[in-house]
Amino acid sequence: MKRKLLILLCCVLPLEAVLSQEIIPDKIALPRTHTQDVSLLSEVDLLSVNPKVDSIITNGIKNEAFPGAQVLVAEKGKIIFHKAYGFHTYDSIQPVALNDLYDLASVTKILGPLPALMKLVAEGKLDLDAPFSTYWKPWRGVKNKKNITLREILAHQAGLKPYIVFLNRVLNKNGKPKNRFVKKERKKRFEKEAYDGIYVKDRFKRKMSRIINRSEVSSEKKYVYSGLTFLIFPELIQQLTGISYEDYVTKHFYAPIGAKTLGFLPMSKGLSNRIVPTEVDTLFRHTVTKGWVHDENAALLGGVSGNAGLFGTANDLAKMMQLYLDYGVYDGERILPEKIVKEFTKEQYPDNENRRGLGFDKPLLGNASLPFSEAYPAPQVSPESFGHSGFTGTFVWADPSNQLVYIFLSNRVYPSRNHRKLYELNIRPAIQQVFYNVLANSN
């Protein structure tokens, strides 16, 4: 049956798609608790899914939404769909492979600092409703920040400034790096490497913190997405745990679930996986950014940050999202308390028209009743579902009610971040909805 399915799949796909993708028709297990669950998707269902997903992706590549991508879907703890499409770049030399490493961009937020914060809340080392300044001393004397709670921060309800372009502090008016902040060789006090041959002054991290401390705060408490504190969280985690942020998340989360590729600075890890390039950077690095974090703020911190910097494969992303979907359990082992995961993944301020959980993104309020073009993400995701997107073209989503994990990886910023067809064509929700349609027909 497996062989027949593979032959049938090849028959309905465009030739160029077959040549540039790998097909996994079998249902490959992700270790989890409820092994007795039976999948609702038959091989016939999956056969109907393939041409629809292929068509959406092929159209995306044709319209230069991305040079290549991959899609992974797991249902009830089993990978039921995982395919790679296209190439690393538009020169069509290197085909995308299922075990390629991607720059995850803002997906880092929910896979890096967030599980650490969840664990620290569970252990009583952090209180969601206490002022963040209780734990982050630099905010204690800052009038507009001293009373902001961690809950408000994580739900993007604190009124913090959305983003600060710290690269502007490093470059002069001609776009050249300022010598006092950047060197071409590693030197004393210039140990943080932003890219090959770009070393940032170690103390620039303090400068970033000071600028954040002095940044404006809106007096109006409403939803405004801000990633500023995710630049701070790694240092806070180290202060509270006594070990580095990177070591902490590896020890307590990535290692226990076998997510071996998840981590920072992949060039230094000796991994055999190929790394997908992100952008031809014309602002800072003036070359193809590959294997180094694309986000400039994270780069100025040496590539290890809470806002960006994680790299990983689709399979390892699925493992982390499965951990969340099962409310803190993976392969029978309790890693996070159920009540903590449920608290972080629920809407916090819906009465203020804020859909967000704590760190996690959520569906738009009233999402199911919206037209497809206005819904986020797919119209039929449950209100209990959650996830996050990344600037580089990444997206992860878990739906406990429907037992689905959805992973979409691409390098939509190649060769330029000005490429926005991924959004304009609504590609990620369209693919996600394909699987919900099949589920609806199977019930």
C-alpha positions as CSV (number, residue, x, y, z in Angstrom):
1,M,0.0,0.0,0.0
2,K,2.8,2.4,0.9
3,R,4.5,1.8,-2.5
4,K,1.2,2.3,-4.4
5,L,0.6,5.6,-2.5
6,L,4.0,6.9,-3.4
7,I,3.4,6.1,-7.1
8,L,0.0,7.8,-7.0
9,L,1.5,10.9,-5.4
10,C,4.1,11.2,-8.1
11,C,1.5,10.9,-10.7
12,V,-0.5,13.9,-9.4
13,L,2.4,16.2,-8.8
14,P,4.2,18.5,-11.2
15,L,7.5,17.0,-12.4
16,E,9.5,19.9,-10.9
17,A,7.9,19.4,-7.5
18,V,8.7,15.7,-7.5
19,L,12.3,16.4,-8.3
20,S,12.7,19.0,-5.5
21,Q,10.9,17.3,-2.6
22,E,10.9,14.2,-0.4
23,I,7.7,12.4,0.4
24,I,6.9,10.7,3.7
25,P,3.6,8.7,3.2
26,D,4.1,6.7,6.4
27,K,2.8,8.1,9.8
28,I,6.0,8.6,11.8
29,A,5.5,8.8,15.5
30,L,6.6,11.7,17.8
31,P,6.9,10.2,21.3
32,R,3.9,11.2,23.4
33,T,1.4,10.1,26.0
34,H,-1.8,9.0,24.2
35,T,-0.5,6.3,22.0
36,Q,-3.9,4.6,21.9
37,D,-5.4,7.5,19.8
38,V,-6.4,6.6,16.3
39,S,-5.8,9.0,13.5
40,L,-8.8,10.4,11.7
41,L,-6.8,10.8,8.5
42,S,-6.7,7.8,6.2
43,E,-4.2,7.3,3.4
44,V,-7.0,8.3,1.0
45,D,-7.4,11.6,2.9
46,L,-3.6,12.2,2.6
47,L,-3.7,11.5,-1.1
48,S,-6.3,14.2,-1.5
49,V,-4.2,16.7,0.6
50,N,-1.1,16.4,-1.5
51,P,-2.1,18.1,-4.7
52,K,-3.8,20.9,-2.8
53,V,-0.7,21.7,-0.7
54,D,1.6,21.2,-3.7
55,S,-0.5,23.7,-5.7
56,I,-0.3,26.4,-3.0
57,I,3.4,25.9,-2.6
58,T,4.2,25.8,-6.3
59,N,2.2,29.0,-6.8
60,G,4.2,30.6,-4.0
61,I,7.5,29.6,-5.6
62,K,6.3,30.8,-9.0
63,N,5.4,34.2,-7.5
64,E,8.7,34.4,-5.6
65,A,7.1,34.3,-2.2
66,F,10.1,32.1,-1.3
67,P,12.6,29.9,-3.3
68,G,11.7,26.9,-1.2
69,A,9.7,25.7,1.8
70,Q,8.7,22.7,3.8
71,V,5.5,21.7,5.5
72,L,5.1,19.3,8.4
73,V,1.8,18.3,10.0
74,A,1.4,15.9,13.0
75,E,-1.9,14.6,14.1
76,K,-2.3,12.9,17.5
77,G,1.4,12.6,17.9
78,K,2.2,11.2,14.5
79,I,3.8,13.0,11.6
80,I,1.3,12.5,8.8
81,F,2.7,14.9,6.3
82,H,6.2,16.2,5.8
83,K,7.4,17.5,2.4
84,A,10.1,19.8,1.1
85,Y,9.7,22.0,-1.9
86,G,11.9,24.1,-4.2
87,F,15.5,25.2,-3.5
88,H,17.5,27.1,-1.0
89,T,17.8,30.0,-3.5
90,Y,16.4,31.0,-6.9
91,D,19.4,29.6,-8.7
92,S,17.8,26.2,-8.2
93,I,21.1,24.5,-7.2
94,Q,20.5,23.2,-3.7
95,P,17.1,21.4,-3.3
96,V,15.3,21.9,0.1
97,A,15.7,18.8,2.3
98,L,13.6,17.6,5.2
99,N,16.4,17.9,7.7
100,D,17.6,21.4,6.7
101,L,18.2,24.0,9.4
102,Y,16.2,27.3,9.3
103,D,16.7,30.6,11.0
104,L,13.5,30.6,13.1
105,A,13.4,34.4,13.8
106,S,10.6,35.3,16.3
107,V,9.5,31.7,16.7
108,T,12.6,31.8,19.0
109,K,10.4,33.7,21.5
110,I,8.1,30.7,22.3
111,L,10.8,28.0,22.0
112,G,13.7,29.8,23.8
113,P,12.9,32.1,26.7
114,L,9.3,31.2,27.1
115,P,9.6,27.6,28.3
116,A,12.3,28.8,30.7
117,L,9.9,31.5,32.1
118,M,7.2,28.9,32.4
119,K,9.4,26.7,34.4
120,L,10.5,29.6,36.7
121,V,6.9,30.6,37.3
122,A,6.1,27.0,38.2
123,E,9.0,27.0,40.6
124,G,7.8,30.2,42.3
125,K,10.9,32.2,41.1
126,L,8.7,34.5,39.0
127,D,5.3,35.9,39.6
128,L,3.3,36.8,36.6
129,D,1.4,39.5,38.4
130,A,4.3,41.0,40.3
131,P,6.0,44.1,38.8
132,F,8.7,42.9,36.5
133,S,11.0,45.4,38.3
134,T,10.9,42.9,41.3
135,Y,13.2,40.7,39.3
136,W,14.8,43.1,36.8
137,K,16.6,45.7,38.9
138,P,17.3,48.3,36.2
139,W,13.5,49.0,36.0
140,R,13.1,49.6,39.7
141,G,13.8,53.3,39.4
142,V,12.2,53.8,36.0
143,K,8.9,55.6,36.6
144,N,7.1,54.4,33.4
145,K,8.2,50.8,33.9
146,K,8.5,49.9,37.6
147,N,4.9,48.8,37.9
148,I,4.5,46.8,34.7
149,T,3.8,43.2,35.4
150,L,5.3,40.2,33.6
151,R,1.8,39.1,32.6
152,E,1.3,42.5,30.8
153,I,4.7,42.2,29.1
154,L,4.1,38.6,27.8
155,A,0.6,39.4,26.6
156,H,1.9,42.5,24.8
157,Q,-0.4,44.6,26.9
158,A,2.3,46.7,28.7
159,G,2.5,49.6,26.2
160,L,6.1,49.0,25.5
161,K,7.7,50.3,22.3
162,P,7.3,47.7,19.6
163,Y,10.9,47.7,18.3
164,I,14.1,49.6,18.5
165,V,16.6,49.4,15.6
166,F,19.9,49.2,17.5
167,L,21.8,48.8,14.3
168,N,21.3,52.6,13.9
169,R,23.5,53.1,16.9
170,V,26.3,51.0,15.4
171,L,26.3,52.5,11.9
172,N,27.3,56.1,11.0
173,K,25.4,58.3,8.5
174,N,27.2,56.6,5.6
175,G,26.1,53.2,6.7
176,K,29.6,52.2,7.8
177,P,30.2,50.5,11.2
178,K,31.4,52.8,14.0
179,N,34.9,51.6,15.0
180,R,34.1,52.1,18.7
181,F,31.4,49.5,18.5
182,V,32.5,47.1,15.7
183,K,35.9,45.5,14.8
184,K,36.9,43.2,12.0
185,E,38.9,41.0,14.3
186,R,38.3,39.5,17.7
187,K,40.0,41.7,20.3
188,K,39.8,42.3,24.0
189,R,36.3,43.6,24.9
190,F,35.2,42.7,21.3
191,E,34.3,39.0,21.8
192,K,30.7,38.9,20.5
193,E,30.6,37.7,16.9
194,A,27.7,39.0,14.8
195,Y,29.0,37.4,11.6
196,D,32.3,36.3,10.1
197,G,34.7,39.2,10.6
198,I,32.2,41.3,12.5
199,Y,32.9,41.6,16.3
200,V,30.7,43.7,18.5
201,K,31.8,45.5,21.7
202,D,30.9,43.4,24.7
203,R,29.5,46.4,26.5
204,F,27.1,47.2,23.7
205,K,24.7,44.8,25.4
206,R,24.6,47.2,28.3
207,K,23.9,50.1,26.0
208,M,21.0,48.2,24.5
209,S,19.6,47.6,28.0
210,R,19.9,51.3,28.9
211,I,18.1,52.3,25.7
212,I,15.3,49.9,26.5
213,N,15.1,51.2,30.1
214,R,14.7,54.8,28.8
215,S,12.2,53.9,26.0
216,E,8.7,55.3,26.0
217,V,5.7,53.5,27.4
218,S,2.2,54.2,26.2
219,S,-0.2,55.1,29.0
220,E,-3.0,53.4,27.0
221,K,-3.1,49.7,28.0
222,K,-3.9,48.0,24.7
223,Y,-2.4,45.3,22.5
224,V,0.8,46.5,20.9
225,Y,3.2,43.7,20.0
226,S,6.7,44.4,21.5
227,G,9.8,42.2,21.5
228,L,12.0,44.4,23.6
229,T,11.9,42.4,26.8
230,F,12.9,39.3,24.9
231,L,16.3,40.9,24.5
232,I,16.4,41.1,28.3
233,F,15.0,37.7,29.3
234,P,18.2,35.6,28.6
235,E,20.1,37.6,31.2
236,L,17.2,37.4,33.7
237,I,17.0,33.6,33.2
238,Q,20.7,33.4,33.9
239,Q,20.4,35.5,37.0
240,L,17.6,33.3,38.4
241,T,19.1,29.9,37.5
242,G,22.8,30.4,37.8
243,I,23.5,28.9,34.4
244,S,23.5,30.5,30.9
245,Y,20.2,30.9,29.1
246,E,21.4,28.6,26.2
247,D,22.5,25.9,28.5
248,Y,19.3,26.1,30.6
249,V,16.9,25.6,27.7
250,T,19.1,22.9,26.2
251,K,19.3,21.0,29.5
252,H,15.6,21.3,30.5
253,F,13.8,21.2,27.2
254,Y,15.7,20.4,24.0
255,A,17.8,17.5,25.4
256,P,14.9,15.7,27.2
257,I,12.8,15.6,24.0
258,G,15.6,14.8,21.7
259,A,15.5,18.1,19.8
260,K,19.2,17.9,18.9
261,T,19.2,20.6,16.2
262,L,17.5,23.3,18.2
263,G,20.0,25.9,19.4
264,F,21.9,29.0,18.7
265,L,25.0,29.6,16.5
266,P,24.6,26.4,14.4
267,M,27.9,27.0,12.7
268,S,29.7,26.3,15.9
269,K,27.7,23.1,16.7
270,G,29.3,20.8,14.1
271,L,25.9,19.7,12.8
272,S,25.7,17.9,9.5
273,N,22.4,19.5,8.5
274,R,22.5,22.0,5.7
275,I,21.6,25.6,6.7
276,V,19.1,27.5,4.5
277,P,20.3,31.0,3.7
278,T,18.1,33.9,4.7
279,E,18.9,37.3,3.1
280,V,21.4,39.0,0.9
281,D,22.1,41.6,3.6
282,T,22.8,45.1,2.2
283,L,22.6,46.9,5.5
284,F,25.2,45.4,7.9
285,R,26.9,42.2,6.7
286,H,26.9,42.9,3.0
287,T,26.8,39.3,2.0
288,V,24.5,36.3,2.2
289,T,23.4,35.7,5.8
290,K,23.6,32.0,6.3
291,G,24.2,30.2,9.6
292,W,24.1,33.4,11.5
293,V,21.0,35.0,12.9
294,H,19.2,37.3,10.5
295,D,17.8,39.7,13.1
296,E,20.2,42.5,13.6
297,N,19.3,43.1,17.3
298,A,20.1,39.4,18.1
299,A,23.2,39.6,16.0
300,L,24.5,42.5,18.0
301,L,24.1,40.3,21.1
302,G,26.4,37.7,19.5
303,G,23.6,35.6,18.1
304,V,22.1,34.3,21.4
305,S,19.0,36.2,22.2
306,G,15.4,35.7,23.3
307,N,13.8,37.6,20.4
308,A,15.6,35.6,17.6
309,G,18.6,33.4,17.0
310,L,17.3,29.8,17.3
311,F,17.9,27.5,14.4
312,G,16.3,24.0,14.0
313,T,14.6,21.5,11.8
314,A,10.9,21.0,11.2
315,N,11.0,17.7,13.1
316,D,12.5,19.3,16.2
317,L,10.1,22.2,16.1
318,A,7.3,19.6,16.0
319,K,8.7,18.0,19.1
320,M,8.5,21.3,21.1
321,M,5.0,22.1,19.8
322,Q,3.9,18.5,20.7
323,L,5.2,19.1,24.2
324,Y,3.0,22.2,24.4
325,L,0.0,20.5,22.7
326,D,0.2,17.8,25.4
327,Y,0.3,20.5,28.1
328,G,3.8,19.8,29.3
329,V,4.2,16.1,28.8
330,Y,6.5,14.5,26.2
331,D,7.0,10.7,25.8
332,G,5.4,10.1,29.2
333,E,7.6,12.5,31.0
334,R,6.2,15.6,32.7
335,I,8.5,18.5,31.7
336,L,6.1,21.5,32.5
337,P,3.1,21.6,34.8
338,E,-0.2,21.3,33.0
339,K,-1.8,24.3,34.7
340,I,1.2,26.5,33.7
341,V,1.0,25.5,30.0
342,K,-2.7,26.1,30.0
343,E,-2.3,29.5,31.6
344,F,0.3,30.6,29.1
345,T,-1.6,29.4,26.1
346,K,-5.0,31.0,26.9
347,E,-6.1,34.5,26.0
348,Q,-5.2,37.0,28.7
349,Y,-7.0,40.3,27.9
350,P,-9.8,39.4,25.4
351,D,-12.0,42.2,26.9
352,N,-9.4,44.7,25.6
353,E,-9.5,43.2,22.1
354,N,-6.2,41.4,22.8
355,R,-6.0,37.9,21.4
356,R,-2.6,37.0,22.8
357,G,-1.7,34.4,25.4
358,L,1.5,34.8,27.4
359,G,4.2,34.8,24.8
360,F,2.0,32.7,22.5
361,D,0.0,34.1,19.5
362,K,-3.6,33.1,19.4
363,P,-6.3,33.1,16.7
364,L,-8.0,36.4,16.0
365,L,-11.0,37.0,18.3
366,G,-14.1,35.7,16.5
367,N,-11.8,34.0,13.9
368,A,-14.2,31.3,12.9
369,S,-16.8,33.8,11.7
370,L,-14.3,35.8,9.6
371,P,-13.9,35.5,5.8
372,F,-10.9,33.4,4.9
373,S,-9.0,36.4,3.7
374,E,-9.4,38.1,7.1
375,A,-8.9,35.1,9.4
376,Y,-5.7,34.4,11.3
377,P,-4.4,31.8,11.1
378,A,-6.7,29.3,9.3
379,P,-10.4,29.9,10.0
380,Q,-11.1,26.5,11.5
381,V,-8.4,26.4,14.1
382,S,-9.8,26.1,17.6
383,P,-9.9,29.0,20.1
384,E,-7.6,26.8,22.3
385,S,-4.9,26.7,19.6
386,F,-1.7,28.8,19.7
387,G,1.7,29.3,18.1
388,H,3.9,32.0,16.6
389,S,5.3,33.3,13.3
390,G,8.8,34.4,12.3
391,F,9.9,37.3,10.1
392,T,12.1,35.0,8.0
393,G,9.0,33.1,6.8
394,T,8.5,30.5,9.6
395,F,5.3,29.5,11.4
396,V,4.4,27.0,14.1
397,W,1.0,26.2,15.5
398,A,-0.5,23.7,17.9
399,D,-4.2,22.9,18.3
400,P,-5.0,20.7,21.3
401,S,-8.7,20.5,20.5
402,N,-8.0,19.0,17.0
403,Q,-4.7,17.3,18.1
404,L,-2.8,19.0,15.2
405,V,0.7,20.4,15.0
406,Y,1.5,22.5,11.9
407,I,5.0,23.6,10.9
408,F,5.8,25.8,8.0
409,L,9.4,26.8,7.2
410,S,10.6,29.0,4.4
411,N,13.2,31.7,3.7
412,R,10.8,34.3,2.4
413,V,13.3,37.1,3.0
414,Y,15.6,35.7,0.3
415,P,17.0,37.6,-1.5
416,S,15.4,40.6,0.2
417,R,13.1,41.2,3.1
418,N,11.0,43.3,0.7
419,H,9.5,40.0,-0.6
420,R,6.0,40.0,0.9
421,K,4.1,37.6,-1.3
422,L,4.0,35.0,1.5
423,Y,1.6,37.4,3.3
424,E,-0.2,38.7,0.2
425,L,-1.0,35.2,-1.1
426,N,-2.0,34.1,2.5
427,I,0.0,30.9,1.9
428,R,0.5,29.7,5.5
429,P,-3.2,29.8,6.5
430,A,-4.2,28.4,3.2
431,I,-2.1,25.3,3.7
432,Q,-3.2,24.9,7.3
433,Q,-6.8,25.1,6.3
434,V,-6.4,22.2,3.8
435,F,-5.9,19.8,6.7
436,Y,-8.9,21.2,8.7
437,N,-11.0,20.6,5.6
438,V,-10.0,17.0,5.5
439,L,-10.6,16.6,9.2
440,A,-14.1,18.1,8.8
441,N,-14.9,15.6,6.0
442,S,-13.5,12.7,8.1
443,N,-15.8,13.4,11.1
